[in-house]
Amino acid sequence: MTRVIVASDLDRTLIYSSAALALTMPDARAPRLLCVEVHESRPLSYMTETAAGLLTDLGDAAVFVPTTTRTRKQYQRINLPGPQPTYAICANGGHLLVDGVSDPDWHAQVTARLADRCAPLAEVQEHLLRAADPVWVRKHRVADDLFAYLVVERELLDEDWVKELAVWAENRGWTVSLQGRKIYAVPQPLTKSAAMREVARRTGADLTLAAGDSLLDTDLLLAADLGWRPGHGELADTDFTAPSVRALPERGVLAGERILREFLGAVRDA
C-alpha cells in the first residue's frame, strides 16, 4: 500500500480569516463555516463544514502534516478537525513538531544552516526598524528567533518599498514575501520543503502532496510529487506554474475545500 504524506500550508490555503473568505455568492448560498481558531476570545479563522469533513477523511487516509510560517504558539491556537497530526511544520520549517513537541535535533540542524549561509537576524531586524515608514507599519515582530515580519496597513503601503526590500534581502541570503497585512523577511535556507523531506524520510512515504498560496510555499510545491495552488495569493498574482503543480480557479474559503478534494482524490488514486 502506498504511503502518502500531505504537507499543506494553512492560512489562505486551508483556513481563512473573515477578511480572506471571499464569499462572493448571494448570502443565502454562502457555505456553512466552522471556526477553527480563536484568539483573545474572538473567532479568527474558518473553513467550510464540508472542508472539515474532507480533512477528517484525509487524516484517516494519509499522513497529514500542517505546514505553516506561523510560530509554534500561533499554530497551537488552531483546532483542526480530524485526527491529531503526528507531525507539524512551524516557523517555515524552523521547527518540526512531533506529537506537539519541537524536535531539538532538527531545530539545531536548521539554526546551524542559517548561521552558515545568510546574514544574521539582528541585521535584518535593524534594517526593517530603520527603513520601514511608521505611517504604514503597525507592528514589528520576530518569530521564534528565526525570521522577522511587519504588520502593515496595506492600503497605505508603498509596494515599491517592498520590491526594494526584496533586493536588499536577496543580497544577504533572505527572501521577502507580502501576505495580506504581513511582510515577511525569511532566511533563504529556512524552507518548508526541507522539513517535508524529513517527515517523508521518517515515515517512509512513497508519495508527497502539497498545497500553498504564497512565495514562501514555492519550494514546498516544487519539492512535492504533486502540488496545488488556489486562485488567490502571491503565486496566483505572479501566474506561478510548474509541471507538477496545478493552478485552481477557486478563490477564498472555497479554494480550501477544492484543495482538500484534490488531496483526497490523489490519495485514493495512489
Helices and strands as residue ranges (DSSP letters): E 4-8, E 16-17, G 18-20, G 27-29, E 33-39, E 42-48, H 49-61, E 63-66, H 72-75, E 87-90, G 91-93, E 95-98, E 101-102, H 104-117, H 121-131, E 137-143, E 147-152, G 154-156, H 159-170, E 174-179, E 182-187, H 192-203, E 207-211, G 215-217, H 218-223, E 226-229, H 234-237, E 245-247, H 253-269
